[in-house]
Each structure stands twice: as C-alpha cells, then as structure tokens.
C-alpha cells in the first residue's frame, strides 16, 4: 500500500506486533497506528485508508463495526460464523474476512 494509512484495532498485542512486523518488512510500508478497542473512538480516530480489525474483547466487535462509516475498507481477522459474516457483509460491502 503506497503512502497508505492503516489502523490496526485489536486487544491482542501479539496480533498487532506480528502484523506490524510484516508491514515493516515491506519496501514501502504504510503508516500504521495500533489501537485497542478501549481506545477506539471513530470520531477521534486517525485518518486511514484501511482498518484491520483483529481479536477484540467479547461484545466489542459489533460496537466497533457499528462505529465505522460503511464506506471504510475493513479487513476482519476474527472468528465469525457464516450467519454473522453475512449480516456484516450487507452492512459493510468492502469488508474482507480473513
């Protein structure tokens, strides 16, 4: 991602560390900001091209996704059953589940 800004939103430090390390190895790494679900406030969030949503505390996934603008590009890196994922895809058409 050339000149891109990425927010990694997770409550698992190891997930954030591994993902950040992968991007730092790239020739043109994006600007990366890591936040926990406790610190997440959509209106105060840094400008970004992509939100990578990793494992968060129970009950936070829906709250975080509701707070995002539907046009936000999101990569969801958490377990989700197919019914939940289908509902999320309707609300967030640019959502990618990994």
VMD Tcl script that builds the backbone (N, CA, C; Angstrom):
set m [mol new atoms 294]
animate dup $m
set s [atomselect $m all]
$s set {name element resname resid chain x y z} {
  {N N UNK 1 A 0.859 -1.176 0.000}
  {CA C UNK 1 A 0.000 0.000 0.000}
  {C C UNK 1 A 0.899 1.230 0.000}
  {N N UNK 2 A 0.992 1.887 -1.093}
  {CA C UNK 2 A 1.857 3.045 -1.231}
  {C C UNK 2 A 1.232 4.259 -0.551}
  {N N UNK 3 A 1.981 4.893 0.363}
  {CA C UNK 3 A 1.553 6.106 1.073}
  {C C UNK 3 A 0.205 5.919 1.764}
  {N N UNK 4 A -0.050 4.758 2.238}
  {CA C UNK 4 A -1.336 4.461 2.864}
  {C C UNK 4 A -1.237 4.587 4.381}
  {N N UNK 5 A -2.405 4.758 4.991}
  {CA C UNK 5 A -2.514 4.793 6.450}
  {C C UNK 5 A -3.386 3.629 6.888}
  {N N UNK 6 A -2.895 2.871 7.859}
  {CA C UNK 6 A -3.600 1.693 8.342}
  {C C UNK 6 A -3.791 1.814 9.849}
  {N N UNK 7 A -5.000 1.503 10.317}
  {CA C UNK 7 A -5.259 1.395 11.747}
  {C C UNK 7 A -5.465 -0.082 12.056}
  {N N UNK 8 A -4.682 -0.598 12.991}
  {CA C UNK 8 A -4.863 -1.960 13.485}
  {C C UNK 8 A -5.597 -1.836 14.807}
  {N N UNK 9 A -6.773 -2.406 14.853}
  {CA C UNK 9 A -7.617 -2.315 16.042}
  {C C UNK 9 A -7.753 -3.706 16.643}
  {N N UNK 10 A -7.114 -3.921 17.789}
  {CA C UNK 10 A -7.115 -5.241 18.414}
  {C C UNK 10 A -6.829 -5.128 19.905}
  {N N UNK 11 A -7.270 -6.115 20.639}
  {CA C UNK 11 A -6.953 -6.206 22.059}
  {C C UNK 11 A -5.877 -7.261 22.317}
  {N N UNK 12 A -5.319 -7.827 21.249}
  {CA C UNK 12 A -4.259 -8.832 21.361}
  {C C UNK 12 A -2.949 -8.238 20.883}
  {N N UNK 13 A -2.036 -8.005 21.806}
  {CA C UNK 13 A -0.770 -7.362 21.452}
  {C C UNK 13 A 0.046 -8.190 20.465}
  {N N UNK 14 A 0.000 -9.505 20.581}
  {CA C UNK 14 A 0.775 -10.348 19.672}
  {C C UNK 14 A 0.265 -10.223 18.236}
  {N N UNK 15 A -1.045 -10.140 18.049}
  {CA C UNK 15 A -1.615 -9.939 16.715}
  {C C UNK 15 A -1.083 -8.632 16.119}
  {N N UNK 16 A -1.132 -7.557 16.899}
  {CA C UNK 16 A -0.660 -6.252 16.423}
  {C C UNK 16 A 0.832 -6.293 16.117}
  {N N UNK 17 A 1.603 -6.928 16.972}
  {CA C UNK 17 A 3.046 -7.000 16.773}
  {C C UNK 17 A 3.396 -7.751 15.491}
  {N N UNK 18 A 2.766 -8.900 15.274}
  {CA C UNK 18 A 3.051 -9.694 14.078}
  {C C UNK 18 A 2.650 -8.970 12.799}
  {N N UNK 19 A 1.474 -8.367 12.803}
  {CA C UNK 19 A 1.003 -7.665 11.608}
  {C C UNK 19 A 1.866 -6.446 11.305}
  {N N UNK 20 A 2.215 -5.699 12.329}
  {CA C UNK 20 A 3.074 -4.528 12.146}
  {C C UNK 20 A 4.435 -4.950 11.609}
  {N N UNK 21 A 4.984 -6.026 12.136}
  {CA C UNK 21 A 6.282 -6.519 11.675}
  {C C UNK 21 A 6.237 -6.913 10.201}
  {N N UNK 22 A 5.146 -7.508 9.764}
  {CA C UNK 22 A 5.002 -7.875 8.345}
  {C C UNK 22 A 5.060 -6.640 7.456}
  {N N UNK 23 A 4.344 -5.605 7.842}
  {CA C UNK 23 A 4.333 -4.395 7.026}
  {C C UNK 23 A 5.666 -3.657 7.086}
  {N N UNK 24 A 6.354 -3.698 8.216}
  {CA C UNK 24 A 7.642 -3.017 8.329}
  {C C UNK 24 A 8.681 -3.647 7.418}
  {N N UNK 25 A 8.486 -4.900 7.062}
  {CA C UNK 25 A 9.409 -5.584 6.170}
  {C C UNK 25 A 9.216 -5.167 4.712}
  {N N UNK 26 A 8.123 -4.504 4.409}
  {CA C UNK 26 A 7.838 -4.079 3.034}
  {C C UNK 26 A 8.714 -2.893 2.638}
  {N N UNK 27 A 8.984 -2.790 1.362}
  {CA C UNK 27 A 9.805 -1.683 0.857}
  {C C UNK 27 A 9.128 -0.341 1.085}
  {N N UNK 28 A 7.829 -0.273 0.835}
  {CA C UNK 28 A 7.069 0.954 1.060}
  {C C UNK 28 A 5.959 0.633 2.051}
  {N N UNK 29 A 6.290 0.696 3.307}
  {CA C UNK 29 A 5.340 0.343 4.364}
  {C C UNK 29 A 4.331 1.467 4.588}
  {N N UNK 30 A 3.095 1.114 4.900}
  {CA C UNK 30 A 2.097 2.136 5.226}
  {C C UNK 30 A 2.372 2.711 6.620}
  {N N UNK 31 A 1.781 3.859 6.888}
  {CA C UNK 31 A 1.803 4.402 8.244}
  {C C UNK 31 A 0.830 3.559 9.060}
  {N N UNK 32 A 1.288 3.012 10.177}
  {CA C UNK 32 A 0.474 2.097 10.975}
  {C C UNK 32 A 0.226 2.693 12.357}
  {N N UNK 33 A -1.045 2.689 12.768}
  {CA C UNK 33 A -1.442 3.083 14.113}
  {C C UNK 33 A -2.134 1.884 14.742}
  {N N UNK 34 A -1.756 1.553 15.975}
  {CA C UNK 34 A -2.371 0.431 16.688}
  {C C UNK 34 A -3.197 0.980 17.839}
  {N N UNK 35 A -4.454 0.544 17.915}
  {CA C UNK 35 A -5.360 0.955 18.987}
  {C C UNK 35 A -6.051 -0.271 19.574}
  {N N UNK 36 A -6.395 -0.195 20.860}
  {CA C UNK 36 A -7.216 -1.232 21.478}
  {C C UNK 36 A -8.678 -0.819 21.360}
  {N N UNK 37 A -9.565 -1.758 21.586}
  {CA C UNK 37 A -10.994 -1.427 21.494}
  {C C UNK 37 A -11.398 -0.419 22.564}
  {N N UNK 38 A -10.687 -0.395 23.700}
  {CA C UNK 38 A -10.983 0.603 24.731}
  {C C UNK 38 A -10.667 2.020 24.263}
  {N N UNK 39 A -9.648 2.160 23.426}
  {CA C UNK 39 A -9.228 3.482 22.948}
  {C C UNK 39 A -9.946 3.918 21.681}
  {N N UNK 40 A -10.652 2.999 21.034}
  {CA C UNK 40 A -11.295 3.300 19.756}
  {C C UNK 40 A -12.439 4.285 19.918}
  {N N UNK 41 A -12.368 5.360 19.201}
  {CA C UNK 41 A -13.444 6.342 19.081}
  {C C UNK 41 A -13.439 6.765 17.620}
  {N N UNK 42 A -14.441 6.391 16.850}
  {CA C UNK 42 A -14.464 6.682 15.415}
  {C C UNK 42 A -14.228 8.157 15.143}
  {N N UNK 43 A -14.879 9.032 15.888}
  {CA C UNK 43 A -14.755 10.461 15.616}
  {C C UNK 43 A -13.352 10.984 15.920}
  {N N UNK 44 A -12.599 10.300 16.788}
  {CA C UNK 44 A -11.245 10.721 17.138}
  {C C UNK 44 A -10.176 9.880 16.448}
  {N N UNK 45 A -10.587 8.933 15.643}
  {CA C UNK 45 A -9.639 8.009 15.017}
  {C C UNK 45 A -8.772 8.741 13.999}
  {N N UNK 46 A -7.523 8.299 13.874}
  {CA C UNK 46 A -6.651 8.924 12.879}
  {C C UNK 46 A -7.155 8.639 11.465}
  {N N UNK 47 A -6.799 9.525 10.541}
  {CA C UNK 47 A -7.157 9.309 9.137}
  {C C UNK 47 A -6.542 7.982 8.695}
  {N N UNK 48 A -7.293 7.221 7.902}
  {CA C UNK 48 A -6.791 5.922 7.475}
  {C C UNK 48 A -7.447 5.500 6.174}
  {N N UNK 49 A -6.715 4.643 5.470}
  {CA C UNK 49 A -7.230 4.050 4.243}
  {C C UNK 49 A -7.821 2.673 4.511}
  {N N UNK 50 A -7.394 2.079 5.622}
  {CA C UNK 50 A -7.779 0.706 5.924}
  {C C UNK 50 A -7.819 0.502 7.432}
  {N N UNK 51 A -8.814 -0.247 7.903}
  {CA C UNK 51 A -8.866 -0.688 9.295}
  {C C UNK 51 A -8.728 -2.205 9.290}
  {N N UNK 52 A -7.730 -2.710 10.016}
  {CA C UNK 52 A -7.580 -4.147 10.212}
  {C C UNK 52 A -8.113 -4.432 11.607}
  {N N UNK 53 A -9.200 -5.152 11.664}
  {CA C UNK 53 A -9.855 -5.450 12.934}
  {C C UNK 53 A -9.474 -6.855 13.366}
  {N N UNK 54 A -8.638 -6.923 14.385}
  {CA C UNK 54 A -8.181 -8.202 14.918}
  {C C UNK 54 A -9.025 -8.616 16.101}
  {N N UNK 55 A -8.557 -9.594 16.847}
  {CA C UNK 55 A -9.306 -10.061 18.014}
  {C C UNK 55 A -9.537 -8.931 19.026}
  {N N UNK 56 A -10.783 -8.769 19.437}
  {CA C UNK 56 A -11.152 -7.773 20.444}
  {C C UNK 56 A -11.936 -8.472 21.553}
  {N N UNK 57 A -12.084 -7.783 22.677}
  {CA C UNK 57 A -12.806 -8.360 23.813}
  {C C UNK 57 A -14.239 -8.700 23.424}
  {N N UNK 58 A -14.823 -9.651 24.149}
  {CA C UNK 58 A -16.207 -10.053 23.904}
  {C C UNK 58 A -17.131 -8.843 23.933}
  {N N UNK 59 A -18.021 -8.790 22.965}
  {CA C UNK 59 A -19.006 -7.718 22.898}
  {C C UNK 59 A -18.519 -6.457 22.218}
  {N N UNK 60 A -17.235 -6.384 21.872}
  {CA C UNK 60 A -16.700 -5.169 21.260}
  {C C UNK 60 A -16.786 -5.180 19.737}
  {N N UNK 61 A -16.799 -6.352 19.129}
  {CA C UNK 61 A -16.778 -6.438 17.665}
  {C C UNK 61 A -17.931 -5.668 17.045}
  {N N UNK 62 A -19.134 -5.925 17.483}
  {CA C UNK 62 A -20.301 -5.247 16.918}
  {C C UNK 62 A -20.239 -3.754 17.171}
  {N N UNK 63 A -19.836 -3.350 18.376}
  {CA C UNK 63 A -19.745 -1.920 18.688}
  {C C UNK 63 A -18.740 -1.210 17.793}
  {N N UNK 64 A -17.594 -1.825 17.588}
  {CA C UNK 64 A -16.570 -1.219 16.735}
  {C C UNK 64 A -17.077 -1.114 15.303}
  {N N UNK 65 A -17.636 -2.195 14.775}
  {CA C UNK 65 A -18.121 -2.165 13.395}
  {C C UNK 65 A -19.254 -1.162 13.215}
  {N N UNK 66 A -20.138 -1.051 14.193}
  {CA C UNK 66 A -21.219 -0.059 14.100}
  {C C UNK 66 A -20.670 1.361 14.041}
  {N N UNK 67 A -19.539 1.587 14.695}
  {CA C UNK 67 A -18.982 2.936 14.751}
  {C C UNK 67 A -18.300 3.350 13.450}
  {N N UNK 68 A -17.979 2.382 12.600}
  {CA C UNK 68 A -17.281 2.687 11.352}
  {C C UNK 68 A -18.240 3.178 10.275}
  {N N UNK 69 A -17.775 4.098 9.491}
  {CA C UNK 69 A -18.523 4.525 8.315}
  {C C UNK 69 A -18.613 3.324 7.370}
  {N N UNK 70 A -19.788 3.053 6.788}
  {CA C UNK 70 A -19.929 1.885 5.902}
  {C C UNK 70 A -18.976 1.883 4.707}
  {N N UNK 71 A -18.451 3.030 4.323}
  {CA C UNK 71 A -17.533 3.070 3.188}
  {C C UNK 71 A -16.094 2.748 3.584}
  {N N UNK 72 A -15.843 2.545 4.875}
  {CA C UNK 72 A -14.498 2.233 5.354}
  {C C UNK 72 A -14.077 0.843 4.891}
  {N N UNK 73 A -12.862 0.739 4.362}
  {CA C UNK 73 A -12.310 -0.563 3.984}
  {C C UNK 73 A -11.854 -1.266 5.254}
  {N N UNK 74 A -12.384 -2.471 5.492}
  {CA C UNK 74 A -12.104 -3.213 6.722}
  {C C UNK 74 A -11.655 -4.626 6.369}
  {N N UNK 75 A -10.580 -5.075 7.027}
  {CA C UNK 75 A -10.202 -6.481 6.978}
  {C C UNK 75 A -10.501 -7.035 8.359}
  {N N UNK 76 A -11.365 -8.027 8.417}
  {CA C UNK 76 A -11.785 -8.626 9.678}
  {C C UNK 76 A -10.986 -9.900 9.917}
  {N N UNK 77 A -10.159 -9.911 10.952}
  {CA C UNK 77 A -9.301 -11.057 11.262}
  {C C UNK 77 A -9.721 -11.689 12.580}
  {N N UNK 78 A -10.976 -12.048 12.672}
  {CA C UNK 78 A -11.518 -12.672 13.881}
  {C C UNK 78 A -12.458 -13.793 13.459}
  {N N UNK 79 A -12.667 -14.778 14.338}
  {CA C UNK 79 A -13.633 -15.822 14.002}
  {C C UNK 79 A -15.039 -15.239 13.868}
  {N N UNK 80 A -15.750 -15.648 12.868}
  {CA C UNK 80 A -17.138 -15.210 12.696}
  {C C UNK 80 A -17.911 -16.353 12.054}
  {N N UNK 81 A -19.081 -16.669 12.621}
  {CA C UNK 81 A -19.879 -17.716 11.988}
  {C C UNK 81 A -20.470 -17.164 10.696}
  {N N UNK 82 A -20.898 -18.025 9.808}
  {CA C UNK 82 A -21.343 -17.593 8.484}
  {C C UNK 82 A -22.551 -16.666 8.540}
  {N N UNK 83 A -23.451 -16.879 9.490}
  {CA C UNK 83 A -24.618 -16.004 9.598}
  {C C UNK 83 A -24.188 -14.588 9.976}
  {N N UNK 84 A -23.310 -14.473 10.977}
  {CA C UNK 84 A -22.826 -13.158 11.388}
  {C C UNK 84 A -22.072 -12.487 10.249}
  {N N UNK 85 A -21.235 -13.249 9.555}
  {CA C UNK 85 A -20.462 -12.676 8.463}
  {C C UNK 85 A -21.374 -12.168 7.355}
  {N N UNK 86 A -22.426 -12.915 7.027}
  {CA C UNK 86 A -23.374 -12.465 6.008}
  {C C UNK 86 A -24.031 -11.152 6.374}
  {N N UNK 87 A -24.404 -10.997 7.637}
  {CA C UNK 87 A -25.003 -9.739 8.095}
  {C C UNK 87 A -23.994 -8.602 8.023}
  {N N UNK 88 A -22.749 -8.890 8.378}
  {CA C UNK 88 A -21.714 -7.861 8.318}
  {C C UNK 88 A -21.445 -7.438 6.879}
  {N N UNK 89 A -21.445 -8.392 5.942}
  {CA C UNK 89 A -21.193 -8.067 4.521}
  {C C UNK 89 A -22.271 -7.155 3.958}
  {N N UNK 90 A -23.511 -7.311 4.410}
  {CA C UNK 90 A -24.591 -6.439 3.945}
  {C C UNK 90 A -24.328 -5.007 4.404}
  {N N UNK 91 A -23.945 -4.844 5.649}
  {CA C UNK 91 A -23.715 -3.502 6.212}
  {C C UNK 91 A -22.407 -2.890 5.720}
  {N N UNK 92 A -21.381 -3.719 5.533}
  {CA C UNK 92 A -20.052 -3.241 5.139}
  {C C UNK 92 A -19.621 -3.943 3.853}
  {N N UNK 93 A -20.017 -3.433 2.703}
  {CA C UNK 93 A -19.738 -4.122 1.444}
  {C C UNK 93 A -18.248 -4.255 1.128}
  {N N UNK 94 A -17.399 -3.440 1.744}
  {CA C UNK 94 A -15.963 -3.525 1.472}
  {C C UNK 94 A -15.232 -4.381 2.505}
  {N N UNK 95 A -15.961 -5.055 3.366}
  {CA C UNK 95 A -15.381 -5.890 4.413}
  {C C UNK 95 A -14.762 -7.145 3.810}
  {N N UNK 96 A -13.560 -7.471 4.245}
  {CA C UNK 96 A -12.896 -8.707 3.852}
  {C C UNK 96 A -12.651 -9.497 5.127}
  {N N UNK 97 A -13.086 -10.754 5.169}
  {CA C UNK 97 A -12.886 -11.604 6.346}
  {C C UNK 97 A -11.732 -12.548 6.092}
  {N N UNK 98 A -10.754 -12.542 7.000}
  {CA C UNK 98 A -9.586 -13.414 6.876}
  {C C UNK 98 A -9.584 -14.387 8.024}
}
mol reanalyze $m
mol bondsrecalc $m
mol representation Tube
mol addrep $m
